[in-house]
Amino acid sequence: MGDMVQGKSKTVGHKQVPTDRSEWIVVRGTHEPLIARELYERVQAVREHAAAKQGTEKIPYTENILRGRIFCGCCGKNLHRQRSRGIYSYRCIANDRMGVQYCPGGVTHLPEKRLFDALLAIIRKHAEVVVGTHAKLKHQDYKITAKKAEMTAEISKLQQETERNRVFLTSLYENFVTGILTGTEYHEMKADYTQKIETAVLRVQQLQSKQKALENQMERYTDIAKRLAAVSEVPM
């Protein structure tokens, strides 16, 4: 008809599939037509009518969400997804590509629905564990809060002691310079205060790390529980 058509296919799961005619980009009159537009449209109408009578309407492909995530339990190669009469299944094609005896006991036919049912059952089990653990953590939330408050108080006390020891450490040198302290006394007291400061700083870091671990634990289980709560409620 002399028209330029673009967008007749799109990529779904690394596979080119046809798009609906309503999605095509058509620019009319870009070149010399081979047949009249009226004739073309009549022929298309006849073809669509014949296809409708035979029930040959194509079912669009769905995305393979398990691509690269499902493998043959015998040889370890990726399972290949295929469709027959609108039904998807998986099989091992290692023998087709590597040789007949490469995979002696591979998957020959695994319906996608059966696979999804098995995955959903596993997800539900994990959801029950996660939601249950989250419930326990929520029940013990007051204990965790109290523990964090106890750590915060200890951190504050250690920081105050560290600041005082730093002040004492500074004054030691002044006392040494003015002759109040001997060289031996200065070095002994300096080592003692330095050790106290280093020990306190290390303890503060340990407490802060424990506090962060408690917070991350609560956040992780809360997030997972929220995302999997819906799955655990899906009926079998």
C-alpha positions in Angstrom: 0.0 0.0 0.0 3.0 2.3 0.0 3.1 2.7 3.8 6.1 2.4 6.2 5.3 0.3 9.3 7.5 0.1 12.5 7.1 -1.5 15.9 5.6 -4.8 14.6 7.5 -6.7 17.3 8.9 -6.2 20.7 11.3 -8.1 23.0 9.8 -10.1 25.9 12.3 -12.1 28.0 15.0 -11.9 25.3 12.6 -13.1 22.6 11.0 -11.2 19.7 7.2 -11.4 19.8 4.6 -9.7 17.6 2.8 -6.6 18.9 -0.8 -5.7 18.6 -1.7 -3.8 15.4 -2.9 -0.9 17.6 0.7 -0.4 18.8 2.2 -0.2 15.3 3.7 3.1 14.0 2.4 3.7 10.5 3.5 6.5 8.1 1.4 6.5 4.9 2.6 7.2 1.4 6.3 6.8 1.9 6.8 4.7 -1.4 5.1 3.4 -4.5 2.3 1.0 -3.6 2.1 -2.5 -5.0 -1.6 -2.9 -4.7 -4.6 -0.6 -4.0 -5.4 0.1 -0.4 -9.0 -1.0 -0.9 -7.9 -4.4 -2.2 -5.5 -4.9 0.6 -8.1 -4.1 3.3 -10.6 -6.5 1.7 -8.1 -9.3 1.7 -7.2 -8.6 5.4 -10.8 -8.7 6.3 -11.2 -12.1 4.6 -8.1 -13.5 6.4 -9.2 -12.3 9.8 -12.7 -13.8 9.3 -11.1 -17.2 8.3 -8.8 -17.1 11.3 -11.7 -16.4 13.7 -13.6 -19.3 12.3 -10.7 -21.7 12.8 -9.8 -20.3 16.2 -6.2 -19.7 15.3 -5.7 -16.5 17.3 -2.2 -16.4 18.7 -1.7 -16.2 22.5 1.1 -13.7 23.3 4.3 -15.0 25.0 4.8 -14.3 28.7 8.1 -13.3 30.2 10.3 -16.2 31.5 10.9 -14.9 35.0 13.0 -18.0 35.8 15.5 -17.5 33.1 19.0 -18.2 34.4 17.6 -19.3 37.8 16.5 -22.9 37.1 18.9 -25.8 36.4 18.9 -29.5 35.6 19.5 -31.5 38.8 21.5 -34.1 36.8 24.0 -32.1 34.7 23.5 -28.6 36.2 22.8 -26.9 32.9 20.0 -24.3 32.5 16.6 -25.7 31.8 15.0 -24.6 28.5 11.5 -23.1 28.5 9.2 -24.0 25.7 5.6 -23.6 24.8 3.2 -26.1 23.2 -0.4 -25.2 22.5 -0.2 -22.3 24.9 1.2 -24.4 27.8 4.8 -23.7 29.1 7.1 -26.4 30.3 10.9 -26.8 31.0 13.3 -29.5 29.8 17.0 -30.1 29.8 18.5 -29.6 26.3 22.1 -30.6 27.2 22.0 -33.7 25.1 20.8 -31.7 22.1 23.8 -29.3 22.4 26.6 -31.3 24.2 25.9 -34.9 23.0 23.5 -37.7 23.6 25.1 -39.1 26.7 26.0 -35.8 28.3 23.0 -35.8 30.6 21.7 -39.4 31.3 18.9 -38.4 33.6 17.9 -34.9 32.8 14.5 -33.2 33.0 12.4 -34.1 29.9 9.1 -32.4 30.7 8.4 -30.2 33.7 5.1 -28.2 33.4 5.6 -24.6 34.5 2.4 -24.7 36.6 3.7 -27.6 38.6 7.0 -25.8 39.1 5.3 -22.6 40.2 3.1 -24.6 42.6 6.2 -26.1 44.2 8.0 -22.8 44.4 4.9 -21.2 46.0 4.8 -23.9 48.6 8.4 -23.3 49.5 7.9 -19.6 49.6 4.9 -20.1 52.0 7.0 -22.2 54.3 9.7 -19.5 54.4 7.0 -16.9 54.9 5.7 -18.8 57.9 9.2 -18.9 59.5 9.9 -15.2 58.7 6.5 -14.0 59.9 6.8 -16.1 63.0 10.3 -14.8 63.8 9.1 -11.3 63.2 6.2 -11.9 65.7 8.7 -13.1 68.3 10.9 -10.1 67.8 8.0 -7.8 68.1 7.0 -9.6 71.3 10.6 -9.0 72.6 10.7 -5.5 71.3 10.6 -3.9 74.7 13.6 -6.1 75.8 15.5 -4.9 72.7 14.6 -1.3 73.4 15.7 -1.6 77.0 19.0 -3.2 75.9 19.6 -0.4 73.4 18.9 2.2 76.1 21.3 0.4 78.4 24.0 0.5 75.7 23.3 4.1 75.0 23.8 5.0 78.7 27.1 3.0 78.9 28.3 4.7 75.7 27.5 8.2 77.1 29.4 7.3 80.4 32.4 6.0 78.5 32.5 9.1 76.2 32.5 11.4 79.3 35.3 9.4 81.0 37.3 9.5 77.8 36.9 13.3 77.6 38.1 13.7 81.2 41.1 11.3 80.6 42.1 13.4 77.5 42.0 16.5 79.7 44.1 14.8 82.3 46.5 13.6 79.6 47.0 17.2 78.4 47.6 18.4 81.9 50.3 15.7 82.6 52.6 17.3 80.1 52.2 20.7 81.7 53.0 19.2 85.1 56.0 17.5 83.6 57.3 20.8 82.1 56.8 22.8 85.3 58.6 20.1 87.3 55.6 18.8 89.3 56.1 15.3 87.8 59.3 13.5 87.1 60.0 12.0 83.8 59.3 8.5 85.1 56.0 9.6 86.7 55.0 11.4 83.5 55.5 8.4 81.2 53.9 6.0 83.6 50.8 8.1 84.0 50.7 9.0 80.3 50.7 5.3 79.4 47.9 4.6 82.0 45.6 7.4 80.7 46.3 6.4 77.0 45.4 2.8 77.8 42.2 3.9 79.4 41.2 6.1 76.5 42.0 3.3 73.9 40.0 0.8 75.9 37.0 3.1 76.2 37.0 4.0 72.5 37.1 0.3 71.6 34.2 -0.5 73.9 32.2 2.3 72.5 32.7 1.0 69.0 31.7 -2.5 70.1 28.5 -1.2 71.7 27.6 0.9 68.7 28.1 -2.1 66.5 25.8 -4.2 68.7 23.2 -1.5 68.6 23.3 -1.4 64.8 23.0 -5.2 64.6 19.9 -5.1 66.7 18.4 -2.4 64.5 19.3 -4.2 61.3 17.8 -7.4 62.7 14.5 -5.8 63.4 14.4 -3.9 60.1 15.3 -7.0 58.1 12.6 -9.2 59.5 10.0 -6.4 59.4 10.7 -5.8 55.7 10.7 -9.5 54.8 7.6 -10.1 56.8 5.7 -7.4 55.1 6.7 -8.6 51.6 5.9 -12.3 52.4 2.8 -11.8 54.5 0.7 -11.7 51.4 2.3 -14.9 50.0 1.6 -16.8 53.3 -2.1 -15.9 53.0 -2.5 -17.1 49.4 -4.9 -20.1 49.4 -3.6 -23.5 48.1 
